[in-house]
Amino acid sequence: MSKKLATITGVQGYVPEHVLTNKDLEKMVDTNDEWIQSRTGIKERRILKGEGLAASDMGVEMVKGLLAKTNTKPEEIEMLICATITGDMIFPDTANTICDKAGIKNAFGYDINAACSGFLYALTTGAKFVETGTYKKVIVIGLDFMSSILDYTDRATCIIFGDGGGAVLLEPREDGTGVQDQVLKADGSGREFLHMKAGGSLRPPSAETVANNEHYVYQEGRTVFKHAVKSMASTVQDLMKRNSLTNDDIDWLIPHQANIRIIKSVANACDFPMEKVVVNIEKYGNTTAGTLPLCLWDWEPRLKKGDKLILTAFGGGFTWGSIYLVWGYDTPS
Ligand code: UT7
């Protein structure tokens, strides 16, 4: 018997119904479908619309679906971690709001703010609680409601992002499946290139911050692009080296979906053929903490017990890293 590891035993994604296409964006900002597709790989993204809806409402849909498909009762969940930068409020956290709305009464939770790397940070954290035997059923969510913090007059940012994400259930297994290892990194000096200027204690909300459009995503795209390629590639390579893995050993590379050119550059730098690289950016755009669980959800029917996966991401902070895991189940057809 292998040592106890935290295995993903179910995954459930959620994207809102409303589709925002590149053609729709052509009517809103000075852009065009050809530019967006060739520079980013995105064709459309989903947008959460509806009075009073928030990030937690997407989280509740993910959790309800996850509990149903894994035959788990809400009261069995002991912990819920939500990676997001677009929580319902600055405080309280969104994890406990999701628990309340989903009828999860015996769990505690908290949010993790690591932008596009949030799911990697949250999955690692949740896995440690399971590996150590502290908890047996932990839900880890990565989601973002990016349209709530986008300036739809700024063509450099509004075309990239979308809303959605996914949730996974972590349970202990001793059959060799589960989260094997991770390389997680951060460099706070990167905060100047990707952030929201106001709304926090540095620049509390005021009429001036609103007038200056400071409550939206600010990004210096080219700088972020270069760091993203280099950082994701290096943590994938570090992780493979220290686990004595060759490219042939890995069944799927699952990169953060920020830009198809970034994805291809990372695959190229790590010598992975694109047939082994998970890509769904064309449907959802960049959902920040939501991209990795959305990829797992989309690919779930193709994943087999024992498949070796590497997840990698880069985002605001800067934060970045990679996780190596062995998939835990075959999806019934
Ligand atoms: O997920 C978190 C981490 N984020 C990322 O990884 C994103 C990283 N960055 C990127 O993906 C890319 O930098 C962007 C997609 C944001 C931008 O693509 P780019 O190829 O780096 O474009 P650029 O910023 O260098 O701009 C090139 C040109 C500029 O025009 P000029 O100055 O050359 O005349 C822009 O004004 O493209 C122009 N441009 C656009 N044109 C049409 C910028 N946005 C648009 C647009 N439509 N939407």
Boltz pocket constraint, residues with backbone or C-beta under 6 A from the ligand:
constraints:
  - pocket:
      binder: B
      contacts: [[A, 30], [A, 31], [A, 32], [A, 35], [A, 36], [A, 39], [A, 40], [A, 116], [A, 155], [A, 156], [A, 159], [A, 160], [A, 220], [A, 221], [A, 222], [A, 224], [A, 225], [A, 228], [A, 257], [A, 258], [A, 259], [A, 262], [A, 286], [A, 288], [A, 314], [A, 315], [A, 316]]
      max_distance: 6.0
